[in-house]
C-alpha cells in the first residue's frame, strides 16, 4: 500500500512484560493516557496528561502495516473543545499509564489484572530488526492483533458514557 500523502511511518516493536519482571517504576514520571477507539473507524482519540498536569489532545489514524514494520500514521493535535466534540462519538475507551524506560516506554493498562507492554519506536526498519530488547521484555507481540490498541480497548474498555475525565 502506498502511504497516504501526509502520513509518517511509525516503526515500532512491542513486548509483554510479566509483572514480576517490571523494572522499578514508582519514582519515574508517568503520563496518563486515555484512548478512545471510535466505532466503525480506524480513528483513535487520545488524551495525554503529563506529570506536570499539561494535557494534549490528538486524533490519530493508522493505516496498517502490510508486510513491513512501518505503519503509516497521521496525527492531528486538537483544542479542548475539538476533543470534547469528538469524545461524544461512540467508541471503546481504555486507560493506561506510560513510563519512559530503556529508550522506549512501558504502558501499564489499568485493568484487572494489570497488563504491561514495553514498546519502542525506531527510525528505520533495519534498526528495528537489529534491536535486542531489555531483559524484562517477554514475548514479542508486535504482530499479534490481540494486543493492538483497539483490541485492548475492547478487552479492558471503560464505560463509554463515563464522563469523569474532562478536557
C-alpha positions as CSV (number, residue, x, y, z in Angstrom):
1,X,0.0,0.0,0.0
2,X,1.3,3.4,-0.9
3,X,1.4,5.6,2.3
4,X,-1.1,8.5,2.3
5,X,0.3,11.8,1.4
6,X,0.5,13.4,4.8
7,X,1.3,10.3,6.9
8,X,4.6,9.4,8.6
9,X,5.9,5.9,9.1
10,X,5.7,4.6,12.6
11,X,8.1,1.8,13.1
12,X,7.7,0.1,16.5
13,X,8.1,-3.2,18.2
14,X,6.2,-4.4,21.3
15,X,6.6,-7.0,24.1
16,X,4.6,-8.2,27.0
17,X,6.2,-7.7,30.4
18,X,5.5,-10.0,33.3
19,X,4.6,-8.0,36.4
20,X,7.4,-9.8,38.4
21,X,9.9,-8.6,35.7
22,X,8.9,-5.0,35.7
23,X,11.7,-2.5,36.4
24,X,11.1,-0.1,39.3
25,X,8.6,2.5,38.1
26,X,7.3,4.2,41.2
27,X,10.0,7.0,41.0
28,X,9.6,7.6,37.3
29,X,7.3,10.3,35.9
30,X,4.2,8.9,34.4
31,X,1.9,10.1,31.6
32,X,-1.7,9.2,32.0
33,X,-3.4,8.3,28.7
34,X,-7.0,7.8,27.7
35,X,-7.5,6.3,24.3
36,X,-10.9,6.1,22.6
37,X,-11.2,3.9,19.5
38,X,-14.1,5.4,17.6
39,X,-16.6,2.9,16.4
40,X,-16.7,1.9,12.8
41,X,-13.4,3.6,12.0
42,X,-9.7,3.4,12.3
43,X,-9.6,6.5,14.4
44,X,-8.1,6.9,17.9
45,X,-8.9,9.9,20.0
46,X,-6.2,10.4,22.7
47,X,-5.9,12.5,25.9
48,X,-2.4,12.6,27.4
49,X,-1.8,14.1,30.8
50,X,1.9,14.9,31.5
51,X,3.3,14.6,35.0
52,X,3.2,18.4,35.3
53,X,-0.6,18.4,34.5
54,X,-0.3,19.7,30.9
55,X,-2.9,18.0,28.7
56,X,-2.5,17.2,25.0
57,X,-5.3,16.0,22.7
58,X,-4.8,14.1,19.5
59,X,-6.8,12.4,16.8
60,X,-4.8,9.6,15.1
61,X,-5.3,7.3,12.2
62,X,-3.1,4.3,11.5
63,X,-3.4,2.8,8.0
64,X,-1.9,-0.7,8.6
65,X,1.5,-2.2,8.3
66,X,1.0,-4.5,5.4
67,X,4.1,-6.8,5.3
68,X,6.6,-4.4,6.9
69,X,7.2,-2.9,10.3
70,X,6.4,0.6,9.1
71,X,2.8,1.7,9.7
72,X,1.7,4.9,8.1
73,X,0.2,7.2,10.7
74,X,-1.4,10.6,10.8
75,X,-1.9,12.8,13.9
76,X,-3.9,15.9,14.4
77,X,-3.5,18.0,17.5
78,X,-6.8,19.2,18.9
79,X,-8.1,22.0,21.1
80,X,-10.0,21.1,24.2
81,X,-13.3,22.0,22.5
82,X,-12.5,19.8,19.5
83,X,-11.6,16.9,21.8
84,X,-14.9,17.2,23.6
85,X,-16.9,17.3,20.4
86,X,-15.1,14.1,19.2
87,X,-15.3,12.4,22.6
88,X,-19.1,12.4,22.2
89,X,-18.7,9.8,19.4
90,X,-19.3,6.2,20.4
91,X,-16.2,4.2,21.0
92,X,-14.2,1.9,23.3
93,X,-12.1,3.6,25.9
94,X,-9.0,2.3,27.7
95,X,-6.8,4.0,30.3
96,X,-3.1,3.4,30.8
97,X,0.0,4.8,32.5
98,X,3.1,5.3,30.4
99,X,6.6,5.3,31.8
100,X,9.8,6.2,29.7
101,X,12.2,3.2,30.2
102,X,15.2,1.9,28.2
103,X,14.7,4.2,25.3
104,X,11.1,3.1,24.9
105,X,8.0,3.1,27.1
106,X,6.2,0.7,29.4
107,X,2.4,1.0,29.3
108,X,0.5,-0.3,32.3
109,X,-3.1,-0.9,31.4
110,X,-5.4,-0.1,34.3
111,X,-7.3,-3.4,34.1
112,X,-7.7,-6.4,36.3
113,X,-5.2,-8.0,36.2
114,X,-2.9,-5.2,35.1
115,X,-1.2,-5.6,31.8
116,X,2.2,-4.3,31.0
117,X,3.6,-3.8,27.5
118,X,7.1,-2.4,26.5
119,X,7.2,-0.6,23.2
120,X,9.9,1.2,21.3
121,X,9.9,3.3,18.1
122,X,12.7,3.2,15.5
123,X,14.0,5.5,12.8
124,X,14.3,2.6,10.3
125,X,13.2,-1.0,9.8
126,X,16.8,-2.1,9.9
127,X,17.2,-0.6,13.4
128,X,14.0,-2.3,14.5
129,X,15.2,-5.6,13.1
130,X,18.6,-5.3,14.8
131,X,17.2,-4.3,18.2
132,X,17.8,-6.5,21.2
133,X,15.1,-5.9,23.8
134,X,15.8,-5.4,27.5
135,X,15.9,-8.4,29.8
136,X,12.5,-7.6,31.3
137,X,10.8,-7.9,27.9
138,X,8.9,-11.1,27.4
139,X,7.0,-12.5,24.4
140,X,7.0,-10.1,21.4
141,X,3.5,-9.1,20.4
142,X,4.3,-6.6,17.6
143,X,2.3,-8.5,15.0
144,X,-0.3,-10.1,17.4
145,X,-3.6,-8.4,16.7
146,X,-4.9,-9.5,20.1
147,X,-2.7,-6.8,21.6
148,X,-3.5,-3.9,19.3
149,X,-4.7,-0.8,21.0
150,X,-8.3,-1.3,19.7
151,X,-8.3,-5.0,20.8
152,X,-7.1,-4.0,24.3
153,X,-9.8,-1.3,24.4
154,X,-12.4,-3.9,23.6
155,X,-11.0,-6.2,26.4
156,X,-10.5,-3.5,29.0
157,X,-12.9,-0.7,28.0
158,X,-14.2,1.8,30.4
159,X,-17.9,2.6,30.2
160,X,-18.2,4.8,27.0
161,X,-20.6,7.0,29.0
162,X,-18.0,7.7,31.7
163,X,-17.6,11.4,31.8
164,X,-15.3,11.5,34.8
165,X,-12.4,13.0,32.7
166,X,-12.9,16.4,31.3
167,X,-10.7,18.2,28.8
